[in-house]
């Protein structure tokens, strides 16, 4: 395999080099065709700026939780998925389906409580329930010996044994995945209610309030996905509505508002080029932190989400804002990086082409939410782009943290780690004659570098 040597240069030098091909682009006057359906148009709306009112708290308060009123009095079992034992979720070493107290097999995961990663997977074969209890106790004791607090460990053991007993005697009530998912959403919301500001939308309220007059809020329904997205558009200080501006479109809005306020400040101080900042997030009643929720859109339904951005959202916004499409960028990180990579190599299939640049941050090509997708490995040939096209006329900035592989080492399996995936992507770009790209590895773990990445991009984007 060809070894790629990544040369680390100063931030300013690298970004200046990265932006060289961009400065030659002229402002575009071409328009976009709006492909929204009648239903999507009728439900699209601009609202008052609700973010500072923390509407997710209202959603949580008004949510009908009567379905779960008696969960604390029951043992609920979803075979192969998980269980609820007197109100507490149980996922580790759950009973085999139809377990009757005889022999069987289960898996116990030893977990690092500091970061949630699996440190060891123990396959337990047992002759009967008594043998199982002995072997499970040994695994729980390993956790205590490795420094975990014995009180919660012992409580978890107690719940698990209670679950097995209920499955054996038939008193466990079977539930399906939908009920389990709904309960878990309710459970974790209630546990996080004392810290809902950071749990749902990561931002500094004071800094957002200082620029709120430059932020407009839209709620756009997408019929393909059956979801409503919250879109915030932040215009730069001194915004001139008659002038065309580049847009920086960012997925995962739940994490982006600290970046929005920071980038706004840089632009106001003249340290960054004026841009229209667009963040795309889930509706307030949806947990945008949840990887399964994110993966469903960014990985499982990449095409439908790209349809929404390309043919719905950008044309809708273009009726109000003038965009310089030759300098407009789409940014995604982690699973969002998987999506940004997909978008970068499928733009040719669309009549609308609102994005000239793609910022691909730490694409997690190994994530189970991505590898479970049929034909996911087509990412390795850029989704057939170079079978359809002889050249590539977009610009790419691909980034990752040089320390991040250790963060998720237990999940890679036979797949590339994040940094390996980036290096192999560069190899393929070289092979296909693409030269309008830059790769940068930051001195960082998985996400800590993102504010620097976006600040550098906006500071040098011509």
BELMOMO-V751615 format. One record per pair of residues at least 24 apart in sequence whose C-alpha atoms are under 6 Angstrom apart, sorted by the first residue. I is the first residue (numbers start at 1). GAP is how many residues later the second one is. D is the distance in Angstrom with one decimal. If there is no record, write none. Layout:
i:I gap:GAP d:D
i:I gap:GAP d:D
This chain:
i:18 gap:420 d:5.9
i:19 gap:442 d:5.9
i:23 gap:439 d:5.0
i:27 gap:297 d:5.4
i:28 gap:296 d:5.4
i:28 gap:297 d:5.8
i:28 gap:298 d:5.9
i:32 gap:283 d:5.4
i:32 gap:320 d:5.6
i:34 gap:277 d:5.8
i:34 gap:278 d:5.9
i:34 gap:281 d:5.1
i:35 gap:276 d:5.3
i:35 gap:277 d:5.9
i:36 gap:276 d:5.3
i:40 gap:181 d:5.5
i:44 gap:175 d:5.9
i:44 gap:176 d:4.7
i:45 gap:173 d:5.7
i:45 gap:174 d:5.5
i:46 gap:171 d:5.8
i:46 gap:172 d:4.3
i:47 gap:170 d:5.8
i:49 gap:168 d:5.5
i:56 gap:228 d:5.1
i:56 gap:229 d:5.7
i:59 gap:226 d:5.8
i:75 gap:97 d:5.2
i:76 gap:96 d:5.6
i:76 gap:97 d:4.8
i:76 gap:98 d:5.8
i:77 gap:96 d:5.9
i:77 gap:97 d:4.9
i:77 gap:98 d:5.8
i:78 gap:96 d:5.8
i:78 gap:97 d:5.2
i:78 gap:98 d:5.8
i:100 gap:68 d:4.8
i:101 gap:27 d:5.8
i:101 gap:28 d:5.1
i:101 gap:67 d:5.7
i:102 gap:26 d:4.3
i:103 gap:24 d:4.2
i:103 gap:25 d:4.6
i:201 gap:53 d:4.5
i:202 gap:52 d:6.0
i:202 gap:53 d:5.2
i:203 gap:54 d:5.4
i:203 gap:55 d:5.1
i:228 gap:55 d:5.8
i:229 gap:52 d:5.6
i:229 gap:53 d:4.7
i:229 gap:54 d:5.2
i:230 gap:51 d:5.1
i:230 gap:52 d:5.7
i:230 gap:53 d:5.3
i:231 gap:48 d:5.7
i:231 gap:49 d:4.8
i:232 gap:46 d:5.7
i:232 gap:47 d:5.3
i:233 gap:44 d:5.8
i:233 gap:45 d:4.6
i:234 gap:42 d:5.8
i:234 gap:43 d:5.0
i:235 gap:41 d:4.9
i:236 gap:38 d:5.9
i:237 gap:31 d:5.5
i:244 gap:78 d:4.5
i:244 gap:79 d:5.0
i:244 gap:80 d:5.3
i:245 gap:30 d:5.7
i:245 gap:78 d:5.0
i:245 gap:79 d:5.1
i:246 gap:29 d:5.2
i:246 gap:77 d:5.6
i:246 gap:78 d:4.7
i:246 gap:81 d:5.1
i:246 gap:82 d:4.7
i:247 gap:28 d:5.5
i:247 gap:29 d:4.6
i:247 gap:30 d:5.8
i:247 gap:81 d:4.7
i:248 gap:29 d:5.0
i:248 gap:30 d:6.0
i:248 gap:80 d:6.0
i:248 gap:81 d:5.0
i:249 gap:29 d:4.6
i:249 gap:30 d:5.8
i:249 gap:81 d:4.8
i:250 gap:29 d:4.8
i:250 gap:81 d:4.9
i:251 gap:28 d:6.0
i:251 gap:29 d:5.0
i:251 gap:81 d:5.5
i:252 gap:29 d:5.4
i:253 gap:26 d:5.1
i:253 gap:27 d:5.2
i:253 gap:28 d:4.5
i:271 gap:188 d:5.9
i:272 gap:186 d:5.2
i:272 gap:187 d:3.8
i:273 gap:185 d:5.8
i:273 gap:186 d:5.8
i:295 gap:74 d:5.3
i:298 gap:38 d:5.9
i:298 gap:41 d:5.3
i:299 gap:71 d:5.2
i:300 gap:73 d:5.9
i:325 gap:29 d:5.4
i:326 gap:30 d:5.4
i:327 gap:29 d:5.9
i:328 gap:27 d:5.2
i:328 gap:28 d:5.7
i:329 gap:26 d:5.4
i:329 gap:28 d:4.4
i:329 gap:29 d:5.4
i:330 gap:28 d:4.9
i:331 gap:28 d:4.6
i:332 gap:28 d:5.8
i:332 gap:29 d:6.0
i:333 gap:28 d:4.3
i:333 gap:29 d:5.8
i:334 gap:28 d:5.0
i:334 gap:29 d:4.8
i:334 gap:30 d:5.3
i:335 gap:29 d:5.8
i:337 gap:24 d:5.0
i:337 gap:25 d:5.9
i:337 gap:26 d:4.1
i:338 gap:25 d:4.8
i:345 gap:37 d:5.9
i:345 gap:40 d:5.8
i:356 gap:38 d:5.2
i:357 gap:37 d:5.8
i:357 gap:38 d:4.7
i:357 gap:39 d:5.8
i:358 gap:38 d:5.0
i:359 gap:38 d:4.8
i:359 gap:39 d:6.0
i:360 gap:38 d:4.7
i:361 gap:37 d:6.0
i:361 gap:38 d:4.9
i:361 gap:39 d:5.8
i:362 gap:37 d:6.0
i:362 gap:38 d:4.5
i:364 gap:54 d:5.6
i:366 gap:46 d:5.6
i:366 gap:49 d:5.6
i:395 gap:41 d:5.1
i:395 gap:42 d:5.6
i:396 gap:41 d:4.5
i:397 gap:40 d:5.7
i:397 gap:41 d:5.1
i:398 gap:41 d:4.8
i:399 gap:40 d:5.7
i:399 gap:41 d:4.8
i:399 gap:42 d:5.7
i:400 gap:41 d:5.1
i:401 gap:40 d:5.4
i:401 gap:41 d:4.7
i:401 gap:42 d:5.9
i:401 gap:43 d:4.5
i:401 gap:44 d:5.0
i:401 gap:45 d:5.6
i:402 gap:39 d:5.4
i:402 gap:40 d:5.8
i:402 gap:41 d:5.6
i:402 gap:42 d:5.9
i:403 gap:41 d:5.6
i:403 gap:42 d:4.8
i:404 gap:41 d:4.1
i:404 gap:42 d:4.7
